[in-house]
Amino acid sequence: MIKLDILSDPICPWCYIGKAYLDRALEKAGDHPFLIEWHPFQLNPEMPAGGMDRRAYLEAKFGGKDGAVRAYAPVVEHAEKAGLSINFEGIGRTPNTLDAHRLIHWAGIEQRQTPVVAALFKAYFVDGRDIGDKATLAEIAGDCALDAAMTATLLAGEADADDIRARDAHARERGVTGVPTFILANQHVLTGAQPPELWGKVIEDVRGLMKEAE
């Protein structure tokens, strides 16, 4: 297996689209060669713990409503290409994602990272749930075959919060400025939501290299 590290934020629409494109390529490839691990990167590390109103956040970030509409036009286009339907009108708040990243980290210990990442994307982009809310995160954990009560207990404290912040900072120190960022075998970097065709070529190349090494 070849390690594929993915830096992502569960409120990043390009990460949601990038995962959908990758999933399509992996499904087509069948027995793919990747060992996938998800890593934290917060789009808004300074976001207040309780998050903020979504409309206010977008208008502040993009200089008003028209700027936000222009910025998200390509997101809508690529989401449709990826077979995704993003319910932007249903998103009431932009959350701080530190706790969501803690959940992804704990899911990794249980070998449940990718299902949890998928559930977080769906909760935020489709169902309009607040994934900064600890009770919501505990429910998502339970839905993904993790211990919901234990998750709630952990979320009530500061377990692994400093580790998540440090890993986020380390990614920035290594030059990561946006997500999704894909790191293959700790050597090759792909940034952005790459199309399934590119991933198909990558899979073919990796399989070829693995056969040569046998």
N, C-alpha and C positions, 0 to 999 in steps of 0.2 A: 504493500500500500504506500501511496505517496501522500504526504501531509498537505492539506489545503487549509490554510488559516484564513479566516474571513473576519475582517474588522467591519463592524456594522453597528447601527443604532436602530432600535425597533420603531422609532418615529420617522425614520428616513425613507421617503417614498422611493428613492433610487435604490436603496437596499432591498426593499420589498420587490421591486421590479427585477433587480439583479438576481435575487434568489429564484424568482419565477423562471427567468431565462436559464439559470444554471440547472434548476430542477428538470426543465424540459430536455436539456442535453443529457443529463444523467439518466433520465427515464429511457431515452432513445438508445443510449449506450448499453443499458442493461447492467452487467456486472462491471461497474466503473472502478477505477483504481484509486480513488481518493479516500483519505481519512480526514474528515472535516471537523474543524474546531472553530467555534465562534469566539470572538474577542471584543472587548468593550471599546467603544469610541462614542463619546457624547457630542452630538451636534451643538448642544447648548449647556456646557458644563457649569455656567453661572446661573442657570435657570433657578428661580426660587423653588424650595422643596415642594411647595404645593402647586407648582406650575403656574400658568397664566392663561387668560382668555385667548382662545385661538385667533380670533379676528384681530385683537389688539397686537398679538405677537406678529402675525403676518404683515399687518400694515406698518408696524414699526421696523420690521426687518427689510421690507421691500419698498418702503417709501409711499405707502398708501395702497388702497384697494386695487387700483389699476396696475400697479407694479406687481402686486401679488398674483393677479390674474395672468399677467404676462409671464411671470416666473414659473407658474404651474402649468401653462399650456403644453410644454413638451412632456411634462410628467404624465398628463392625461393621455397624450398621444402614445407614449411608450407603454403605459399601463394597459391600454387597449391591445397593443401588439402582443403583450405578454399574457393576454387573456385574463387580466385583472380588472375588477371594478372597484374603484376607490370612492368611498362615500365621504367626500370632503365636507359636505354639509352636516354630516353627523358627528364630526369631531368638534367638541365644545371647548376642550382645553388642550394646550400644548404642555405635556408633563415634563418634569425632571425625570430622566430615565436611569438614575443611579440604582434605584431598587430593582428595576427591570433587568439591569445588567447583573445585579447580584443573583437574581433568580436564574438567569442564563448560566451563570457560573456554577451554581449549585446543581442545575440540571446536568451539567457536564460531568459532575461526579457520579451521577446516576446513569450516565450514557443516554440522556434524554434531551440533549441540547437542541438538536434540529427541530424536533416536535414542539418544544417550548418556543423557539424563535418563530416558527410558523404560527403558533397560537397567539403570540404577542402581535405579530403583524396583522392577523385577522381581527383580533380584538380592537386594535387601534384604527385600522384603515377601512374595515368593513362594518364592524359592530358599533364603532364610536364609543368604545369604553375607555375610561381613564386608566391607562396602564402606569400611572404614577401613584395610584391608590393601592395601599397595601392589601386591603381586603380583596380587591379585584385580582391582584397578583397571586394571592393565596388560592383563589378559586381557579385561576388558570393553571397553577401548579397541580392542583387536584385533578383537573381535567386531563392533564398530561401524565397521569400515573405517578405523580410525586406526592409526598406527604403534605397535605394542605395545612394541617395543624402545625407541623414542624416548621413549614415555610413561614406561616404567620408569626410564630415565635421568633424566628430568625430575623424577619423583617422588622419586628418591634424593636430590635437592638441595632447595633452597628456592625454586626458580623460581616467581615470581608469588604466593608465600604472603603476603607483606606487602600486595600489591595486593588479594587476596581479603579479608584482614582489614580493610583500609581501606574497601573497598566495603560490607562488612557494617556497619561502624561508621557509614558515611555514611547507610545506609538507616535505622538507628536514630535518627540525628540528624534525619532528615526525618520522623520520627514513626512509622515502621514498628515495630510491636510483636509481630507474628505473621505467619505465612504459611499458605497462599499469599496474596500480595498482587499484584493485577493493575493495571498502570498503562497506560491507553489514551491514546495520543497525548501522553504526558507531562503530561496534564491531569486525566483522570478516573480515580479509584481505586475498585477493587472488592476487597473483602477476603473471605477464606474460600472454601470450595468451593461455587461458584455453580452452580445447576442448569442443565442444557442449555437449558431454555426461556428462561432469562434471557439466556444467550449468544446464542440465536437472535434475540431481540429486539435485542440490541446489534448483531449483524451486520446486521440489517435497517436499523437506524438509521444505521449507518456507511455502508452502501451508498447510502442516500438522500442523506446529506450529500455523498458523493463525486459523485453524479450532479448535485446542485445546483451543485457547484463546477466542473463541466465547462464 
